[in-house]
Amino acid sequence: MKALCILAVIVACVAGPIHHSLLSSRNVFTNNHQTKSLESKTRELEYKITRTWDSIVVMHEPVTIRFKAGDQGLIMQVNSLFFNDPSAPSGEPGKPFDGLWDYEVVESFFLNSETENYLEVELCPHGQHLVLLLSRGNCFKKGLDLVFKADINWSKWNGTAIIPWSYFPPGVDKMNSYAIHGSGIGRTYEALYPIPREEIEFDQKPNFHRLEYFKSFSLKWIMGENWEQPASDLWI
């Protein structure tokens, strides 16, 4: 019995440090709908959209969104299947396109939950984009410039945007992301943080501006705890 006790102590001492070193190199946070990984060295957040807006599991490879640190702004990268439905918008690639939400698009929203000021960024596989600034659901500025490039490679597309710091409202503390594709009755709306099934009402339609379903997010998770968001005259 004494030998077994000594052996147990030795095993505990060896196992403890190994487990700690694995967690210290990479922090992973999960819930029922998504996985978020925080790489301590690269300062990168990754999200996968695995549900529709009403919490049904998607039946295809999920859209992946990554956020990375940039000097002039937040780098947003999208990796997704290319559904090619609807067809491409008529606007010039690399330019804002009003009504982009009616096409194939991936969107991220960044919210200050106290003021309800938020930034909406829409990215299209054909290269068009749309940036909107909103307060309590009301858009007061849209069509802002954005450095964005998208590439379609057979059945997939990749896009990279640099979102200027001035576009973010002060005190961002929540976020949600979405993906839309398809036409007519095949129009599909997907959400990183969807509405729970038990809260869906009869004949309810998708609404990406349901701010109460956004979840915790901080730019400091990417930029570091000592980083301070630059001031912006867009939100005065």
DRENDO-1510 file (C-alpha; in Angstrom, 1 decimal, always signed):
<recs>
REC; n; res; u; v; w
REC; 1; MET; +0.0; +0.0; +0.0 .
REC; 2; LYS; +2.8; +2.4; +0.8 .
REC; 3; ALA; +4.5; +1.7; -2.5 .
REC; 4; LEU; +1.2; +2.4; -4.4 .
REC; 5; CYS; +0.8; +5.7; -2.6 .
REC; 6; ILE; +4.4; +6.7; -3.6 .
REC; 7; LEU; +3.7; +5.7; -7.2 .
REC; 8; ALA; +0.5; +7.7; -7.3 .
REC; 9; VAL; +2.4; +10.8; -6.1 .
REC; 10; ILE; +5.1; +10.3; -8.8 .
REC; 11; VAL; +2.4; +10.0; -11.5 .
REC; 12; ALA; +0.6; +13.1; -10.4 .
REC; 13; CYS; +3.8; +15.1; -10.3 .
REC; 14; VAL; +4.8; +14.0; -13.8 .
REC; 15; ALA; +1.3; +14.4; -15.4 .
REC; 16; GLY; +0.6; +17.8; -14.0 .
REC; 17; PRO; +3.4; +19.8; -15.7 .
REC; 18; ILE; +2.8; +18.1; -19.1 .
REC; 19; HIS; -0.9; +19.0; -19.0 .
REC; 20; HIS; -0.1; +22.6; -18.1 .
REC; 21; SER; +2.5; +23.1; -20.9 .
REC; 22; LEU; -0.1; +22.0; -23.5 .
REC; 23; LEU; -2.6; +24.5; -22.3 .
REC; 24; SER; -0.1; +27.3; -22.0 .
REC; 25; SER; +0.9; +27.0; -25.7 .
REC; 26; ARG; -2.7; +27.1; -27.0 .
REC; 27; ASN; -6.0; +28.0; -25.4 .
REC; 28; VAL; -9.1; +26.4; -26.8 .
REC; 29; PHE; -12.7; +27.5; -25.9 .
REC; 30; THR; -15.7; +25.5; -27.1 .
REC; 31; ASN; -19.5; +25.6; -26.9 .
REC; 32; ASN; -22.2; +23.7; -28.7 .
REC; 33; HIS; -22.0; +25.7; -31.8 .
REC; 34; GLN; -18.4; +26.6; -32.5 .
REC; 35; THR; -14.8; +26.3; -31.6 .
REC; 36; LYS; -12.5; +29.2; -30.9 .
REC; 37; SER; -8.8; +28.8; -30.7 .
REC; 38; LEU; -6.4; +31.5; -29.4 .
REC; 39; GLU; -2.7; +31.0; -30.5 .
REC; 40; SER; -0.5; +32.8; -28.0 .
REC; 41; LYS; +2.3; +33.3; -30.5 .
REC; 42; THR; +0.4; +34.2; -33.7 .
REC; 43; ARG; -2.5; +36.1; -32.0 .
REC; 44; GLU; -5.1; +34.4; -34.2 .
REC; 45; LEU; -8.7; +33.6; -33.5 .
REC; 46; GLU; -10.5; +31.0; -35.6 .
REC; 47; TYR; -14.3; +30.4; -35.8 .
REC; 48; LYS; -16.3; +27.8; -37.7 .
REC; 49; ILE; -20.0; +28.4; -38.6 .
REC; 50; THR; -21.6; +25.0; -38.1 .
REC; 51; ARG; -25.3; +25.9; -37.7 .
REC; 52; THR; -28.0; +27.7; -39.6 .
REC; 53; TRP; -29.6; +30.8; -38.0 .
REC; 54; ASP; -32.2; +28.6; -36.3 .
REC; 55; SER; -29.6; +26.1; -34.9 .
REC; 56; ILE; -29.9; +23.3; -37.5 .
REC; 57; VAL; -26.5; +21.6; -38.2 .
REC; 58; VAL; -25.2; +22.5; -41.6 .
REC; 59; MET; -24.6; +19.6; -44.0 .
REC; 60; HIS; -21.5; +20.8; -45.7 .
REC; 61; GLU; -17.9; +21.9; -44.7 .
REC; 62; PRO; -18.3; +24.8; -42.4 .
REC; 63; VAL; -17.2; +28.3; -43.2 .
REC; 64; THR; -14.0; +29.3; -41.4 .
REC; 65; ILE; -13.3; +32.8; -40.3 .
REC; 66; ARG; -9.9; +33.9; -38.9 .
REC; 67; PHE; -9.0; +37.2; -37.2 .
REC; 68; LYS; -5.4; +38.2; -37.1 .
REC; 69; ALA; -3.4; +41.2; -35.8 .
REC; 70; GLY; -2.6; +43.9; -38.4 .
REC; 71; ASP; -0.8; +47.2; -38.1 .
REC; 72; GLN; -3.5; +49.3; -39.7 .
REC; 73; GLY; -6.5; +47.2; -38.7 .
REC; 74; LEU; -7.9; +43.7; -38.0 .
REC; 75; ILE; -7.2; +41.1; -40.7 .
REC; 76; MET; -10.3; +39.0; -41.5 .
REC; 77; GLN; -9.8; +35.9; -43.5 .
REC; 78; VAL; -12.6; +33.7; -44.9 .
REC; 79; ASN; -12.3; +30.2; -46.2 .
REC; 80; SER; -15.5; +28.7; -47.6 .
REC; 81; LEU; -17.1; +26.5; -50.1 .
REC; 82; PHE; -18.1; +28.3; -53.2 .
REC; 83; PHE; -21.8; +27.8; -54.0 .
REC; 84; ASN; -21.9; +30.1; -57.0 .
REC; 85; ASP; -25.5; +30.9; -56.1 .
REC; 86; PRO; -26.7; +33.5; -56.6 .
REC; 87; SER; -24.6; +34.7; -59.5 .
REC; 88; ALA; -22.0; +37.5; -59.1 .
REC; 89; PRO; -23.2; +41.0; -58.3 .
REC; 90; SER; -22.9; +43.5; -61.1 .
REC; 91; GLY; -20.5; +45.8; -59.1 .
REC; 92; GLU; -16.8; +46.1; -59.6 .
REC; 93; PRO; -14.6; +43.7; -57.5 .
REC; 94; GLY; -12.8; +45.5; -54.7 .
REC; 95; LYS; -15.5; +48.1; -54.4 .
REC; 96; PRO; -18.5; +48.5; -52.0 .
REC; 97; PHE; -21.8; +47.1; -53.3 .
REC; 98; ASP; -25.0; +48.1; -51.7 .
REC; 99; GLY; -27.4; +45.2; -51.1 .
REC; 100; LEU; -24.6; +42.7; -51.0 .
REC; 101; TRP; -26.6; +40.7; -48.4 .
REC; 102; ASP; -28.8; +39.5; -51.2 .
REC; 103; TYR; -25.9; +37.6; -52.7 .
REC; 104; GLU; -23.4; +34.9; -51.6 .
REC; 105; VAL; -21.7; +36.5; -48.6 .
REC; 106; VAL; -19.9; +36.0; -45.3 .
REC; 107; GLU; -20.5; +38.7; -42.6 .
REC; 108; SER; -19.0; +39.6; -39.2 .
REC; 109; PHE; -20.6; +42.0; -36.7 .
REC; 110; PHE; -18.6; +43.7; -33.9 .
REC; 111; LEU; -20.7; +45.1; -31.1 .
REC; 112; ASN; -20.5; +47.3; -28.0 .
REC; 113; SER; -23.3; +45.7; -26.0 .
REC; 114; GLU; -23.8; +48.7; -23.7 .
REC; 115; THR; -24.2; +51.4; -26.4 .
REC; 116; GLU; -25.5; +49.0; -29.1 .
REC; 117; ASN; -23.1; +50.5; -31.6 .
REC; 118; TYR; -21.8; +48.0; -34.0 .
REC; 119; LEU; -19.8; +47.4; -37.2 .
REC; 120; GLU; -21.0; +45.1; -40.0 .
REC; 121; VAL; -18.5; +43.8; -42.5 .
REC; 122; GLU; -19.8; +41.8; -45.6 .
REC; 123; LEU; -17.4; +39.9; -47.9 .
REC; 124; CYS; -18.4; +38.3; -51.2 .
REC; 125; PRO; -16.4; +35.6; -53.1 .
REC; 126; HIS; -16.6; +37.7; -56.3 .
REC; 127; GLY; -14.6; +40.5; -54.6 .
REC; 128; GLN; -17.3; +43.0; -53.6 .
REC; 129; HIS; -17.7; +44.1; -50.0 .
REC; 130; LEU; -19.9; +46.2; -47.9 .
REC; 131; VAL; -19.1; +48.0; -44.6 .
REC; 132; LEU; -21.9; +49.4; -42.4 .
REC; 133; LEU; -21.8; +51.4; -39.1 .
REC; 134; LEU; -25.0; +51.0; -37.1 .
REC; 135; SER; -26.4; +52.1; -33.8 .
REC; 136; ARG; -29.3; +50.2; -32.2 .
REC; 137; GLY; -30.1; +48.6; -35.5 .
REC; 138; ASN; -30.1; +51.9; -37.5 .
REC; 139; CYS; -27.4; +52.3; -40.2 .
REC; 140; PHE; -25.9; +55.8; -40.3 .
REC; 141; LYS; -22.9; +55.1; -42.6 .
REC; 142; LYS; -22.3; +52.5; -45.3 .
REC; 143; GLY; -20.1; +51.8; -48.3 .
REC; 144; LEU; -16.8; +52.6; -46.5 .
REC; 145; ASP; -13.6; +51.7; -48.3 .
REC; 146; LEU; -12.0; +48.4; -47.5 .
REC; 147; VAL; -8.9; +46.6; -48.7 .
REC; 148; PHE; -10.3; +43.2; -49.7 .
REC; 149; LYS; -9.2; +40.5; -52.1 .
REC; 150; ALA; -11.0; +37.3; -52.9 .
REC; 151; ASP; -10.0; +34.3; -55.0 .
REC; 152; ILE; -12.2; +31.5; -56.3 .
REC; 153; ASN; -10.5; +28.1; -56.8 .
REC; 154; TRP; -13.0; +25.6; -58.2 .
REC; 155; SER; -15.4; +24.7; -55.4 .
REC; 156; LYS; -13.9; +27.0; -52.7 .
REC; 157; TRP; -13.1; +30.6; -52.2 .
REC; 158; ASN; -10.7; +32.5; -49.9 .
REC; 159; GLY; -10.9; +36.2; -49.0 .
REC; 160; THR; -8.7; +38.6; -46.9 .
REC; 161; ALA; -9.8; +42.0; -45.7 .
REC; 162; ILE; -8.1; +44.6; -43.6 .
REC; 163; ILE; -10.7; +46.3; -41.4 .
REC; 164; PRO; -9.4; +49.8; -40.2 .
REC; 165; TRP; -9.4; +50.3; -36.5 .
REC; 166; SER; -11.4; +53.5; -37.0 .
REC; 167; TYR; -14.4; +51.4; -38.2 .
REC; 168; PHE; -14.8; +49.6; -34.9 .
REC; 169; PRO; -17.0; +51.2; -32.2 .
REC; 170; PRO; -15.2; +51.9; -28.9 .
REC; 171; GLY; -15.5; +49.1; -26.4 .
REC; 172; VAL; -16.3; +46.1; -28.7 .
REC; 173; ASP; -17.2; +43.2; -26.3 .
REC; 174; LYS; -19.4; +40.9; -28.5 .
REC; 175; MET; -19.4; +39.5; -31.9 .
REC; 176; ASN; -21.4; +37.3; -34.3 .
REC; 177; SER; -20.7; +36.0; -37.8 .
REC; 178; TYR; -22.9; +34.7; -40.6 .
REC; 179; ALA; -22.8; +33.1; -44.0 .
REC; 180; ILE; -25.5; +33.3; -46.7 .
REC; 181; HIS; -25.9; +31.5; -50.0 .
REC; 182; GLY; -28.6; +30.0; -52.3 .
REC; 183; SER; -31.6; +31.4; -54.1 .
REC; 184; GLY; -35.4; +31.2; -53.7 .
REC; 185; ILE; -36.5; +28.4; -51.3 .
REC; 186; GLY; -32.9; +27.2; -51.3 .
REC; 187; ARG; -31.7; +30.4; -49.7 .
REC; 188; THR; -29.6; +29.4; -46.6 .
REC; 189; TYR; -28.7; +31.6; -43.6 .
REC; 190; GLU; -26.0; +30.3; -41.3 .
REC; 191; ALA; -24.9; +31.8; -37.9 .
REC; 192; LEU; -22.0; +31.4; -35.6 .
REC; 193; TYR; -24.2; +32.0; -32.7 .
REC; 194; PRO; -27.7; +31.0; -33.8 .
REC; 195; ILE; -31.1; +31.4; -32.1 .
REC; 196; PRO; -31.7; +28.3; -29.9 .
REC; 197; ARG; -34.4; +26.0; -31.3 .
REC; 198; GLU; -36.6; +26.3; -28.3 .
REC; 199; GLU; -36.8; +30.1; -28.8 .
REC; 200; ILE; -37.9; +30.0; -32.5 .
REC; 201; GLU; -41.4; +31.4; -32.9 .
REC; 202; PHE; -43.9; +30.3; -35.5 .
REC; 203; ASP; -43.2; +31.7; -39.0 .
REC; 204; GLN; -40.0; +33.5; -37.7 .
REC; 205; LYS; -37.6; +34.7; -40.3 .
REC; 206; PRO; -33.8; +35.1; -40.0 .
REC; 207; ASN; -32.7; +38.4; -38.6 .
REC; 208; PHE; -28.9; +39.0; -38.2 .
REC; 209; HIS; -29.5; +42.0; -36.0 .
REC; 210; ARG; -30.7; +40.1; -32.9 .
REC; 211; LEU; -27.9; +41.5; -30.8 .
REC; 212; GLU; -29.0; +39.5; -27.7 .
REC; 213; TYR; -27.5; +36.4; -29.3 .
REC; 214; PHE; -24.1; +37.8; -29.9 .
REC; 215; LYS; -21.3; +36.4; -27.6 .
REC; 216; SER; -18.2; +37.6; -25.9 .
REC; 217; PHE; -15.4; +39.0; -28.0 .
REC; 218; SER; -12.5; +41.3; -27.5 .
REC; 219; LEU; -9.9; +42.8; -29.8 .
REC; 220; LYS; -7.4; +42.4; -27.0 .
REC; 221; TRP; -7.7; +38.7; -27.4 .
REC; 222; ILE; -5.9; +39.2; -30.7 .
REC; 223; MET; -3.8; +42.4; -30.1 .
REC; 224; GLY; -2.8; +41.7; -26.5 .
REC; 225; GLU; -4.0; +43.0; -23.1 .
REC; 226; ASN; -1.9; +46.2; -23.2 .
REC; 227; TRP; -3.2; +47.2; -26.7 .
REC; 228; GLU; -5.4; +50.3; -26.8 .
REC; 229; GLN; -7.9; +50.8; -29.6 .
REC; 230; PRO; -7.1; +54.0; -31.6 .
REC; 231; ALA; -9.6; +56.8; -31.3 .
REC; 232; SER; -12.1; +57.3; -34.2 .
REC; 233; ASP; -14.1; +60.3; -35.3 .
REC; 234; LEU; -16.6; +58.0; -37.0 .
REC; 235; TRP; -18.2; +57.2; -33.6 .
REC; 236; ILE; -18.4; +60.6; -32.0 .
</recs>
